[in-house]
Amino acid sequence: MFTFRTSITFAVMAFIAAVAGLLIFIQFWTFHLAAKEAASARMDAAGAQTLGRLQSEISKVTSVVDVLASSSSVADSDERSEVGRAIPLFKAAVLEVPQIDSIYAAYDNGGWLQMRPLYHLNDEQRTKLRVPAGAAFGISLIGPTPTGALPMRRVFEDQQGNELEQLDLWKYSYDPRVRAWYIDTMKADRTFISSPYIAFSVGAAVITVSRDRATGQAKGASNWISGRS
């Protein structure tokens, strides 16, 4: 039979155990909140740092596009070829800003001139583009035919600019004039920065920075691969 003293002792012990449990819970919850706040602060700092880096890189690409959009070498219809005067300018730009996936000019008749460095592509993307060994640059040219077809010629070059291989894709059928970035650029009165989307050729997430030339002859543009900084 429990005595009064025993009952009091058990009651006191139960109270102490309850207080101890409450203190442990408070300590655990305080630690949880502190860890949560610390993680949130780290995420905020990382997010701010990433946003700042993204804004800086887009600013660099925008500067490149603005310069190229004012160049007659990009807009000259007589120079729309894989060896035209625009190609050295494109190469210099992608070497200066390595975050650029490709630089291209899209013309009102559906023509298209693109230069892409190949060093950042993964094996799947290189296979999709049929990149030969040793290729450092890929130059793509869409030349509209009188029937309205849009075949593409793709030339691969090594680091020194020597041609390694040429592909003729007669049914490529890529029309830049129906792409959202082209349409939005035509509507804008300034350099246009698109939302991220999946690139037609390599299947990567990209942002396009583009600008309509004042003459209306060509659209200077550049794809920037998001998250590749």
Protein Blocks (a to p, Z undefined) as FASTA:
>chain_A
ZZfklmmmmmmmmmmmmmmmmmmmmmmmmmmmmmmmmmmmmmmmmmmmmmmmmmmmmmmm
mmmmmmmmmpmklmmmklgcfkbmklmmmmmmmmmmmmbmbdcdddfkopacddddfklp
cfklmmmnopaehiabdcddddddfkopacdddddddfkopafbdcddfklopafklpmk
lmmmmmpccdcdddddddfklopacdddddddfklpaccdddddehiZZ
